[in-house]
């Protein structure tokens, strides 16, 4: 989490940690709604490019330069 806080100062995206505890309240309701959309096939992420783990620096540059028009995905063998 400390790494995310430090990196946030240098990237345009707002990075947030994924908490292991089950959320409650409005956040829980939002997750249920998103889960339902995914299950119905109505929410599909847009993948701009896929990078192997060895080329992650190139992927980060692509996103930092504002070229990404969707998600940049890093594949891990």
C-alpha positions in Angstrom: 0.0 0.0 0.0 2.9 2.4 0.7 4.1 1.7 -2.8 0.8 2.8 -4.3 0.8 6.0 -2.2 4.3 6.9 -3.5 3.5 6.0 -7.1 0.3 8.1 -7.1 2.3 11.3 -7.2 3.8 10.3 -10.6 0.9 8.8 -12.6 -2.3 10.2 -14.0 -4.4 7.4 -12.9 -5.6 7.2 -9.3 -4.2 3.9 -7.9 -6.1 2.3 -5.1 -5.4 -0.9 -3.1 -7.8 -3.8 -3.2 -8.8 -4.5 0.3 -9.0 -8.2 1.3 -11.9 -7.6 3.8 -15.4 -7.9 2.5 -16.9 -4.4 2.0 -20.2 -3.3 3.5 -22.8 -0.7 2.8 -22.8 1.2 -0.5 -19.5 -0.3 -1.6 -20.9 -3.8 -1.2 -24.1 -2.8 -3.1 -21.9 -1.4 -5.9 -19.9 -4.6 -6.1 -23.1 -6.6 -6.3 -24.4 -4.4 -9.1 -21.1 -4.7 -11.0 -21.0 -8.5 -10.5 -24.5 -8.7 -12.0 -23.5 -6.7 -15.0 -20.5 -8.9 -15.6 -22.6 -12.0 -15.2 -25.1 -10.7 -17.8 -22.3 -9.9 -20.2 -23.2 -6.2 -20.1 -19.8 -5.1 -18.7 -16.8 -5.9 -20.8 -13.4 -4.2 -20.3 -11.8 -2.6 -23.3 -8.2 -3.9 -23.7 -6.0 -1.6 -25.7 -2.8 -3.7 -25.6 -1.4 -6.8 -23.9 2.2 -6.9 -22.7 4.3 -9.8 -21.5 5.8 -9.4 -18.1 9.2 -8.7 -19.7 7.8 -5.7 -21.5 6.0 -4.1 -18.6 8.1 -0.9 -18.8 6.9 -0.4 -22.4 3.3 -0.8 -21.3 3.8 1.8 -18.5 5.3 4.2 -21.0 2.4 3.7 -23.4 -0.1 4.5 -20.6 1.9 7.4 -19.2 2.2 9.0 -22.7 -1.6 9.0 -22.9 -1.8 6.6 -25.9 -3.9 3.9 -24.1 -7.5 3.8 -25.3 -8.4 1.0 -22.9 -6.7 -1.2 -20.4 -3.1 -2.2 -20.7 -2.8 -5.8 -19.6 0.3 -7.5 -18.3 0.4 -11.3 -18.9 2.3 -13.4 -16.3 3.5 -16.8 -17.4 
